[in-house]
Amino acid sequence: MRSYAAQRAGLAVVQLAVLSVLVFVLTSLLPGDAADLRFTETLTPSQVAALRAELGLDQPPVERFVHWLGNVLTGDLGTSLISGGPVADIVRSSIGATLVLTLATLAIVVPLAVALGIVMGTRENGRVDRAITSVTLALSAIPDFVIAVVLVAVFSLKLGWLPATWIGGSLLSSPALLILPIAVLFGRTVCLLSRQVRAGTVAALNAEYVTQARRLGIPRRQLLLRHVLPNAAVPGVQELARTGDTLLGGVLVVEAIFAIPGFATALVDGVETRDIPTVQGLTLVLAVAALLINLGADLLCNRLVPRSEILR
């Protein structure tokens, strides 16, 4: 376990190095910069050049990357070109809503998906399995923005039961604000995760050691909890890691649709104003979060079934 964890940690460091380069390069390729957006007819070319020098935009890309990476390694994500404040403050002010939305969705999705997957797997090709499979496949085929539009049209505009967009205040103090966003994220996530748990359950039930356990008369409940579930959880955990990546992207879309002031709002504002340090900082935080999610999933899978080589 320790050697595997060391290997994965070493790989994560390499991936993080590559991610930092990609984040810097891709954000630097955005057309224009903050100086261009501030340009007006009253500014002379020399004033624009002075502004670009003041913002540090006239430095060579390599020099800017080295400076940016050195600051990141010390925990400094840089300074916003627009507000003049630390990018870390923007991250802290916007991460709360995103975390609440993500964790609330996972708290509902994970138990339900595991339960559905086990139910489907223990009733392979039965009526219940086929019915749940049909519903989950249909839900997973519908884009998130379509579900969002339908839910807003029905429950907000027509029935008036729920708010269509964020109306101020904390998400925790106004749970009604979470219902529609979670409903949008819920469908695809629970479908993908339950299908993987089902596949793991079917594979575990057909394994030789489970057949032998049945011959020894081990009770069904004990068989499922102690022998089937740990092995069935492996593809579920791996899918949960991929779902975590997808969920992060889905949360950004949902925040934009429902006007929730989270990472999406800060990221879109940064792109529109060409606030490159802010975009780089937010993007790097999201990339590191995705990397840590996948690292944790690999280590958990190895812990659940240490004899197996986790598919990578």
N, C-alpha and C positions, 0 to 999 in steps of 0.2 A: 504493500500500500504506500509506504513512504517513498520507495523508488519511483513508483508511478506518479505520485504527487509531485515529486521533484522534476520528473520529465515534463509533466503538463505545465508546471510553473515556469520552467525554462522556455517551453514553447510559447507560453503566454507573454513572456517578456519580449520574445522575437516578434510576435504578432503585434504587441503594443508599439514597438519601434516602427514597424511597417505602417500601422494605423496613423501614427503621428505624422509620418511623411505624407501619406495620402491625404489626411485632413488638411495639412498646410498647402499642398499642391493644388488640390481641388478647389479650396476656398480662394486661393490666389488667382485661379482662372476665371473668377467672376468678372464679367465685363464692367469696366469703369471702377471708380473708387470713391471714397468719401469726398475727396477734393473736387472730383467731377460733379458730384451731386450738389455741392455747395456753390458751384460756379454760376455766376450771374453776369449780365452784360456790364455791370458796374466794376467788375474785377478785371484788372489787366492781366496779361499772361504772366508777368513777373509776380503779381500777387498770388496767382494760382500756384506758381512754382514754389513760392514761399510757404503757402499753406500746405502743399504736398510735403515739403521738407519738414515743416513743423509736426506733421502727423507721422513722419518717418516713412512715407510712401515712396521716397526717391531712392531708398537704399536698394542694393542688389538683392534678388530673391534669396540667395544662399546666406547672405549676411542676416537678412530678416529671419530666416528659418533658424539659424544658430542662436540668435538672440531670443526668439520665441521659445525654442526648445529648452534653452537654459533656464528661462523663467518658469516654464511648466515643471521642470524637474525640481524646482524649489517651491512648488505649490502656487505660483503666480500665473494666472491665466491671462494676464495682460490688462490693458486699460481700454475702455470703450472709446472709440474715436468720436462718438456722438455726445454721450453724456459726460465723458471725462472721468467716470467712476470705474472702480475695479470690475472686471468681468465676473469675478467670483461673487460679487454682490448680486449681479443679474442672475447668475445661476441659483443662488440661494433664494432669491425672491420668486423665481419661476418654478423651482423644482417641487415645491409643496403640492400644488394642484396636480401635477403629473404623477407624483408618488401616490397621492390619495386615490386617484382614478385607477392607476395600475394595480395597487395592492387590493383595493376593493373588488376589482374585477377578478383577480386571482383567487381571493378568498371565497368567491362564489363558484368560480369555474372549476378549480382543482378538485374539491370533494365531489361535485356533481359529475364531472367527467370520469373520475375514477370509478364511481358507483355505476354509471352507465356502461363503462367499458367492461367491468366485471359481469354485469348482468348480461350484456351481449355475448361475452366470451363463454360464459357458462351455459348459454342457450344457443350455441352456434347453429345458424341456419334455421332456427325456429321462428315463429311468428313475431315474437318480441324483438329478436335480433334483426329481422328484416324490416320491421316497422321503424325501429330507432335508427337503423342504418339509412333508410330512405329519407327520413326527416333530416338527419345530420348532413347527408350529402346535399340535399336541396338547400339547406341553410348556408353551407360552406360555399355554394356556387354563387351566392348573391353578394355583390360588392358592398362594402361597409357604407359608402355614401348613399347607396340606394336604400338600405335599411334605415339610415338616419333620416332621409327625406320622408319616407313613408311614416315612420314613427312620429316625426314632428307634425306632419300633416294631420295624422289621426288624433294623437293624444294632446297636442298643443293647440293647433289651429282649430280643429273641429270640436273636440270634446272640452278643451281648455283645462285639462286635469294637471298638466305638468308644464313647467317653463320651457320655452324653446331654446333659450340661450341663457348664458350666465348673466345674472342681474345684480351682481355685487355681493359682497360678503364672502364668508368662508364656505367651502364645500362641505366641511364637517358640520357647520351650524345650519346648513340648508340641504338635508339629504335628498330632497326632491330634485335638486340640480344634478344628482348623480344617476338617477334612474334611467333616463334616456341614453346618456353616454355609455353606461355599463351595458345596457341592453344591446347597443350597437356592437360593442366589443365582445359581448358574450357569445353570440351565435357562432362565428367562425372558430373562435378559440376552443369552445367546448366540443365542437365537432371534430376538429383535428386531434385533440388530446384523447377523447374517448375512443376514437378509432385505433389509436396506437395501443391504448390499454387493452382494448379488445383483442388485438393481434397478439400481444404478449400473453394474455390469459389463455387464448386458444393454444399457443405454442407450449405454454407450461403444462396445460392439462394433457397434452398429447405426449409429453416427455416420459421417458422410461421410468424415471425415479418416482413420478406421480402414479404411474400404473402400479409400480411395486408397492407404494404406500397404500394404495387402495387394497391390494391383496393382503396387506398386513392389518387391515381393518381400522386404519386411522380415520377418526370422525371427519366428516366433510368440512365442518367449520374449521377445525384445526388444519386440515389439508389446505384449505384456501388461504388462511391467514399466515401460516408458517412456511408453506412450501410454494404455493402458486403465486401469491401476491408479490413477494420480493422479486421473483423473476419476471413477473408481468409488469412490474413497475419500471424495469430498465428501459424499454422502448418508450414508456410514458414519460419518464424523466428526460430522456433525450429529446422527445417531442416538445416537452415543456420548455426546454432551453430554446429550441427553434421558435416555439410559440412566444417566448419572452421577447425574442428579437422582433417577431411580427407584431406583438402587442405594443412594443415601444413605437413602432411605425404607425400602428392603428391609433394609438393614443394621440399622436401628433395630428392625425387627420381629424379625429373626433374633437380635439381641442379647437381646431380651426373651424369646424362646422358649428359647434355650440358656443364659440367665442369664450372659451375658458382660458383664463390668463396663466397658461403654463409654458412649457418649453416651446410649444409650437408658435405661440404668439411672439415670444422673445426671438426665436429663430427667424421667423418671417420678417419681423421688424429689422433684424440685423441684416438680412439679405437685401431688403428694400433700400436701406440707407447705406449699404456697402460698408457696414461696420464690421470689417474683417476680423478683428480680435474677438468680438462677441460671437460671431459665427463659428470661428475656430474653437473657442472655448466650449460652447454648447455642443458642437458636433463631437469634440473629443470626449466630453463627459458621456454622451450617448454611446459612443463607440466603446469606451472603457466599461460601461454598464453591460453592454451586450457581451463583451469578452469575459467579464467576471461571471455572468450568468452561465455561459457555456462551460467555463472552467469548473464552476460548482457542480453543474450537471454531470460532467465526466467523472469527477471525484466521487459523487454520490452513487453513480452507476457502478463504479469499481468497488465501492464499499458494499453495495447491495449484493453484487454477484462477483466477488473477487476472483473467482476461477476463470471468468470469461474475459476475453480481450474486447474491450468496448470498441464498437465500430466507430472509426474516426475518419 
